[in-house]
């Protein structure tokens, strides 16, 4: 059985939640996210705005969102692959600008209400 990661960077958690359908609503001391479900309901989620998210906190976040450990770790693996294999140089930046690490916005579609620089 896979274990929860010890401490996970906020950026990786946010990107994983984005892949799972969540979008950022507000960011202050906590980051508020929401996901619209296929049946028309909405799933709200609030995570702490810390540099790294501890494993126990991550477990509670996933339980509240109805995300299984296996599903979260599967998407985290995809995020890790994307972050490691796409850089901010050359044509990769033009293909996928949200993954740049030079202070660019990681979710450009949320530029009005959220994230800013991470």
C-alpha positions as CSV (number, residue, x, y, z in Angstrom):
1,X,0.0,0.0,0.0
2,X,1.3,3.4,-0.9
3,X,1.9,5.9,1.9
4,X,1.1,9.6,2.0
5,X,4.1,11.7,1.2
6,X,5.8,13.2,4.3
7,X,5.6,16.8,3.3
8,X,4.4,17.9,-0.1
9,X,5.1,21.3,-1.6
10,X,2.1,23.6,-1.9
11,X,2.6,24.0,-5.7
12,X,2.5,20.2,-6.2
13,X,-0.7,19.8,-4.1
14,X,-2.4,22.7,-6.0
15,X,-1.5,21.3,-9.4
16,X,-2.7,17.9,-8.4
17,X,-6.0,19.3,-7.1
18,X,-6.3,21.3,-10.4
19,X,-5.9,18.1,-12.3
20,X,-8.7,16.6,-10.1
21,X,-11.1,19.4,-11.2
22,X,-10.6,22.0,-8.4
23,X,-10.2,25.7,-9.2
24,X,-9.0,28.4,-6.9
25,X,-11.6,30.9,-5.5
26,X,-9.5,32.9,-3.0
27,X,-6.0,32.9,-1.5
28,X,-5.1,34.5,1.8
29,X,-4.0,32.6,5.0
30,X,-5.8,29.7,3.5
31,X,-6.5,28.8,-0.1
32,X,-10.2,28.2,-1.0
33,X,-10.9,25.9,-3.9
34,X,-14.1,24.6,-5.5
35,X,-15.0,21.7,-7.8
36,X,-18.3,21.5,-9.8
37,X,-19.4,17.9,-9.9
38,X,-21.2,16.3,-12.9
39,X,-24.5,16.1,-10.9
40,X,-24.5,19.9,-10.5
41,X,-23.3,20.0,-6.8
42,X,-20.2,21.8,-5.7
43,X,-17.4,20.5,-3.5
44,X,-15.7,23.3,-1.5
45,X,-12.2,22.7,-0.1
46,X,-9.9,24.8,2.0
47,X,-6.2,24.1,2.4
48,X,-3.5,26.0,4.4
49,X,-1.3,28.4,2.6
50,X,1.9,26.9,3.8
51,X,5.1,26.3,1.8
52,X,4.8,22.5,2.5
53,X,1.6,20.5,3.4
54,X,2.1,17.8,6.0
55,X,0.9,14.3,5.4
56,X,-1.8,14.3,8.1
57,X,-3.2,17.6,6.7
58,X,-3.1,16.2,3.2
59,X,-5.0,13.1,4.3
60,X,-7.7,15.2,5.9
61,X,-7.9,17.4,2.8
62,X,-8.4,14.4,0.6
63,X,-11.0,12.8,2.9
64,X,-13.0,16.1,2.9
65,X,-12.8,16.3,-0.9
66,X,-13.8,12.6,-1.4
67,X,-10.5,11.8,-3.1
68,X,-8.9,8.4,-2.4
69,X,-5.3,8.0,-1.5
70,X,-4.7,5.9,-4.6
71,X,-6.3,8.5,-6.9
72,X,-4.4,11.4,-5.3
73,X,-1.0,9.6,-5.5
74,X,-1.8,8.7,-9.1
75,X,-2.3,12.3,-10.1
76,X,0.7,13.4,-7.9
77,X,2.8,11.1,-10.0
78,X,1.6,12.7,-13.2
79,X,2.3,16.2,-11.7
80,X,5.8,15.0,-10.7
81,X,6.4,13.7,-14.2
82,X,5.2,17.0,-15.8
83,X,7.3,19.2,-13.5
84,X,10.4,17.1,-14.0
85,X,10.2,16.8,-17.8
86,X,8.9,20.2,-18.9
87,X,11.1,23.2,-18.4
88,X,10.7,27.0,-18.9
89,X,13.2,27.0,-21.7
90,X,12.5,27.1,-25.4
91,X,9.5,25.5,-27.0
92,X,8.4,23.8,-23.8
93,X,7.5,27.1,-22.3
94,X,5.4,27.9,-25.4
95,X,3.6,24.6,-25.2
96,X,2.9,24.6,-21.5
97,X,3.5,27.9,-19.7
98,X,1.6,27.0,-16.4
99,X,4.5,24.7,-15.4
100,X,7.3,27.2,-15.5
101,X,9.3,27.7,-12.3
102,X,10.6,31.2,-12.7
103,X,7.8,32.9,-10.7
104,X,5.4,32.7,-13.6
105,X,1.8,31.9,-12.7
106,X,1.2,28.2,-12.5
107,X,-2.5,28.6,-13.3
108,X,-2.7,31.5,-15.7
109,X,-6.5,31.1,-15.9
110,X,-6.7,32.1,-12.2
111,X,-4.7,35.3,-12.6
112,X,-7.5,37.6,-11.5
113,X,-8.3,36.0,-8.1
114,X,-5.6,33.7,-7.0
115,X,-2.2,32.3,-6.6
116,X,0.0,35.0,-8.1
117,X,3.6,34.1,-7.7
118,X,4.5,31.0,-5.7
